[in-house]
Amino acid sequence: MLCNVSLQFFTIRREKLRVAASGATEAYAKWVMRRVHCARVLRYHVFFTRRMHMRHHLLLTPLLTPLLTLSMTLALSGCATPQSHRMEDSRAIILTNEKIREAFVDGDIDAILKYHHPRVEKVLSWTDHQHGHDAMRKSLSGLFAHHRVAFLGRADDMDSLEILGDTAVMVAKFSVDGRPKAAAGQAFVFSGRTMIVYVRDARSPTGWLTYREVIVPEAK
């Protein structure tokens, strides 16, 4: 077991050096550092426990084992995100999607922007590349002036959702139904697949803001 833990420790250490050299995101770097810390604690715990068992097997093992187990539990308590926290974050991100969809139905641009970072960047097509709230407001104003818009399907219907610290990435299919406000207008259904990057931010009512979005329209 000690050999396996040592191998894991040095593997994670190489990953740490690779991250430092590549300039990865701060959240990912913190995650790697947490793994390094956990591997180091586990390695020392196994080594120390085996040494103590060999030296004091008859007298001290009944006393030391609970103490060592408690010390390792306390040391590792901050190493991984509890499953309950990940579930809470997942629910909060799905709620963010639901609130954005509700705001689209209402045509409420201010409500939509509450869930988008001020430096948001959206690539909706080859020619539609938006930066910031002002660009989003201009685009949405033109859309809502002529159409009533609603998302089809469920907000929690996604291909994947990965949460890493204060950043999350969602990949999902979508369909948007547009109904003209004027009789002469033309209805549309816009479908595709989107990749959305979320960041944890206290300015959002749900705790998460859309930071980047790239859309691949469905091939016609």
N, C-alpha and C positions, 0 to 999 in steps of 0.2 A: 504493500500500500504506500509506503514511504517513497518508493521509486516512482510510482504513478503520480503522486502529489508533486514530487520534484520535477518530473517531466512537464506536468501542467503548469507549474510555476515558471519554468524557463520558457515555455511556449507563449504564455501570456506576457512575459517580460519582452520577448521579441516583438509581440504585437504592440506593446507600449512604445518601443523604439520606432516601429514603423509608423505609428500614429503621429508621433512627434515630428518625424521627418516629412510626413505628407501634409501636415497642416490641416488635420481634420477638424471638425467642429468641436467646440468646447464641450458640448453635452456628450459627444461620443468619447472624447478624451477622458472625461470624468468617469464614464462607465468603465473604460478600460482600467483606469487607476483603481476603481473599486474592485475589479476582478483581481488585479495584482495584489491588493491588500488582503483579499479573502484567501488567495492561494498561499500567501506568505504566512498568514495566521494558521491555516490548516496544516501547512508543512511543519511549522514549529511545534504545533500541538501534538501531531503524530510522533515527531521525533522525541519530544520531551516525555510523552506518555510511555513510549517503549523503553526509554532509558530508566525511568522510575520503576517500571514493572520489572525490569531485569535486576535492578539493585535492591529493591525493597519489596519483592513480590509477596512475602509472607506477612509483613508487618504493616506496610503503608498503603498497599493497593486499595483496601476497602475505604481508606480515608481520602486518598488522593484522587481516585477516579471521579467521585462526584464533584470535587472542587475543580478539577481540570475541565470537566464537561461544562460546568457553570461558567468558567472563565472563557472558554471558547464560544459559548452561546452569546455572552455579552459582547465579545470582540466582533463576532460576525453579525450582530444585530442590525448594523447599518449597511451591510454589504449588498443586499438585493432588495429590489422594490417588492413589497408584499403583493400577493395576488389581489387582495382587496383594493389596493391603491390602483393597480392597473385596470381593474374593472371600473372603478370610479372614473378614471381618466377616459376610458372607452365610452362610458355613458355620457360624460360631459362633451366629448367630441361629437357623438351622434346627436346630442341635444343641440349643439351648435349648428349642425346641418339642418335639423328640424326648424330651428328659429329662422335660419336664412330662407328656407323654403316658404315658411309662413309669410315672411316679409315680401317675397316675390309675389305671392298671391295677392297681398294687400297693396302691392306697388309702393311699398314704403322704403325709399332709398336710405333714409337715415337709419332705420332698423337694420338694413343689410350691412351698412358700413360699420355698425357697432361690433360686428363679428369679423372685421377685416383689419389687419394691421395698417397703420398709416403709410408704411412703405411697401404695401402689398404690390405684388407683380403678378399679372394674369396674362397668359398666352392662350387666347381663345381660338385663334386660327393663324394661318401664315401671315395675314395682314392685320390682325387685331391683337395688338400687344399693349397692354395697359399698365401704367405705373401710378400707384397712389390713389387716394380717395377722389381727387378731382377728376381723374380720367375715368374712374368707375362711375362717378355721378353723371358725367356727360353721356357715357354710353347707356346707362340705365334710364336716364331721362328720355332719350330717344326711343328706347324700347317700350317703356311704359306709356309714352304718349300715344302709341298706336295699337298696342296689344295688351291683353290680359294674359298673364303668364303663370303657369303652374308646372311644378315638377311631377313627373309620373313615377310610380314605384315608391319604395320605402327608403327612408333616410339611412336605415341600418343595413341596407342591401349593398354589400361591398365585396370586392375581391380580396382585399387585405387591409389591415390596420396595424402598423408597427409604432409602438411608443417607446422612445428612448430618452428618458429624463424629461426635459422640458420641450422636446420636439416630437412631433408625430407625423407619420406619412400615411395617407390613405390612397388606395387605388380602387376606383369604382366605376361601373357603368352608370349612365344617366340618360334621361330623356326629358326634354322640356317641351311642353305643349303651349303654343301661342295662338290666341284667338283674337281676331281683329276687332277693334272698338267701332270702326266704321263699316257700313254694309259693303262698301267697295273694297275693303281690305282683304288680305290673303292670309289664311291660317298657315301655320307651319308646325312641324315637329322636328326638333333639333336633338340628335342623339350622338353618343360617343362614349369615350372612356376618359376619365380625368385622374390626374395625380395631384393631390393637394398636400401641401406642407403646412402643418399647424405649429404654433408656438404657444407655450403657456404664458398668459398675460393677464394680470389682475384687472386690466381695463375692460375685459370682456365679461359680460354677465354670466357666462358659463365657465370662465377661466381660460378659454382657448381662443386664439385668433387665426384666421387664414392668413398665411404669410406668402405663399407661392401657389400658383395653380397652372397646370399645363393640360390642355385638352387636345385629344386626338379625335376629330369628328369621325362618325361612322361613314364608311365608304358607301357611296351610292352606286 
